[in-house]
Amino acid sequence: MKSLIPWKNKQESAAPVVWGDDWFDRVWENPFKNALSPLFSSRLPTVDVSEDKNEVTVRAEVPGMNEKEIDLTWHEGVLRIRGEKRSEREEKKKGHYYSECSYGSFSRDIPLGNTVDWKGAKAKYKNGVLTVKLPKTESSGKTIEIKVD
């Protein structure tokens, strides 16, 4: 473990460090980063964007939802994926009462520009994965050379 007093000579010691060389320094850079990262990462679905010559495909992982809980919108070249999940559970049995509520929402913006035809967009949701296919516009595949004077 590193000393609390800064060491002027930055040579590494030969002794192995269990937590890694900069573990102590990284903790104090942002002490809440590791504690809060699960809260923030759960709000954003993982998204993969791929492209071929005919279309752009966006795949988002949104497990545990159904089609009615997912909202897709297109505005000025940005595809927005939003969703909200509400769950309520109540159990009454002899001698005890159990109630649980959970709510959560997410929103993710994917800038795609005006290279796709949003009117021809098709979306499917299966096994927790949302797949959106957007055909490209005719002008999106053209390369335009701009001369510099």
C-alpha positions in Angstrom: 0.0 0.0 0.0 1.2 3.5 -0.7 2.3 5.9 1.9 0.1 8.9 2.8 3.1 11.1 2.3 3.8 11.8 -1.4 7.1 10.2 -2.5 9.3 12.3 -4.8 11.1 9.3 -6.3 8.5 7.5 -8.5 10.4 4.2 -8.7 8.3 1.2 -8.1 9.1 -1.0 -5.1 10.0 -4.6 -5.5 7.3 -5.7 -3.0 4.0 -6.9 -4.5 1.0 -4.8 -3.9 -2.2 -6.7 -3.3 -4.6 -3.9 -4.4 -2.7 -2.6 -7.3 -0.3 0.3 -7.4 -2.8 3.1 -7.6 -5.7 1.7 -5.7 -5.5 4.2 -2.8 -5.1 7.1 -5.2 -8.1 6.0 -7.4 -10.4 5.7 -4.4 -9.8 9.3 -3.3 -10.1 10.8 -6.9 -13.9 10.3 -6.6 -14.8 8.3 -3.5 -18.5 7.9 -4.6 -17.8 6.7 -8.1 -17.7 3.0 -7.2 -20.6 3.2 -4.8 -22.9 5.1 -7.1 -21.9 3.6 -10.5 -24.5 0.7 -10.3 -27.3 3.4 -9.8 -26.3 5.3 -12.9 -25.4 2.4 -15.1 -28.8 0.8 -14.5 -30.5 3.9 -15.9 -28.9 3.5 -19.4 -29.4 0.4 -21.5 -26.4 -1.0 -23.3 -26.6 0.0 -27.0 -24.8 -1.4 -30.1 -25.0 0.6 -33.3 -24.0 -1.1 -36.6 -24.2 -0.1 -40.2 -24.1 -1.7 -43.6 -24.6 -0.2 -47.0 -28.4 -0.4 -46.8 -29.3 0.3 -43.1 -28.3 1.3 -39.6 -29.2 -1.2 -36.9 -29.5 -0.2 -33.2 -29.7 -2.9 -30.6 -30.5 -2.1 -27.0 -30.6 -4.4 -24.0 -33.8 -3.7 -22.0 -34.6 -6.9 -20.1 -37.7 -7.5 -18.1 -39.9 -5.1 -20.1 -42.6 -5.5 -22.6 -43.4 -3.6 -25.8 -45.9 -1.3 -24.2 -43.3 0.0 -21.7 -40.8 1.1 -24.4 -41.1 4.4 -26.2 -39.2 5.1 -29.4 -39.0 8.6 -30.8 -37.1 10.4 -33.6 -36.4 14.1 -33.4 -33.8 16.1 -35.5 -31.5 13.2 -36.2 -31.6 11.6 -32.7 -33.3 8.3 -31.9 -34.5 8.3 -28.3 -35.2 5.1 -26.4 -37.2 5.5 -23.2 -38.9 3.1 -20.9 -40.6 2.9 -17.6 -41.1 -0.2 -15.5 -43.6 -0.3 -12.6 -44.1 -3.3 -10.4 -46.3 -3.8 -7.4 -46.7 -6.9 -5.4 -49.0 -7.5 -2.5 -49.4 -10.7 -0.5 -51.9 -11.2 2.3 -51.7 -14.4 4.3 -52.8 -15.4 7.7 -50.5 -13.8 10.2 -48.6 -11.5 7.8 -48.9 -8.9 5.1 -46.3 -8.2 2.4 -46.2 -5.3 0.0 -43.4 -4.3 -2.4 -43.3 -1.5 -5.1 -40.6 -0.8 -7.5 -40.4 1.9 -10.2 -37.6 2.7 -12.7 -37.1 4.5 -15.9 -34.4 5.1 -18.4 -33.7 7.2 -21.4 -31.0 6.9 -24.1 -30.3 9.2 -27.0 -28.5 7.9 -30.0 -27.5 10.6 -32.5 -27.7 9.2 -36.1 -27.9 12.4 -38.1 -30.1 12.7 -41.2 -28.5 9.8 -42.9 -31.4 7.5 -42.3 -35.1 7.3 -43.4 -36.9 7.4 -40.1 -40.2 6.8 -41.8 -39.1 3.4 -42.8 -37.9 2.4 -39.3 -38.9 -1.0 -38.0 -38.5 -2.1 -34.4 -38.7 -5.6 -32.7 -38.5 -6.6 -29.1 -37.5 -10.1 -28.3 -35.9 -11.8 -25.2 -35.0 -8.4 -23.6 -33.3 -7.0 -26.8 -34.8 -4.1 -28.7 -33.7 -4.0 -32.4 -34.4 -1.0 -34.5 -33.6 -1.0 -38.2 -33.4 2.3 -40.1 -32.9 2.3 -43.9 -30.4 4.7 -45.1 -31.3 7.6 -47.4 -29.9 7.8 -50.9 -27.7 10.7 -50.1 -26.1 9.1 -47.0 -23.9 6.7 -49.0 -22.4 9.4 -51.2 -19.0 10.9 -50.6 -18.7 14.5 -51.5 -15.2 15.9 -52.0 -14.7 19.5 -50.8 -11.8 21.4 -52.3 -9.7 23.6 -50.0 -8.4 26.9 -51.5 
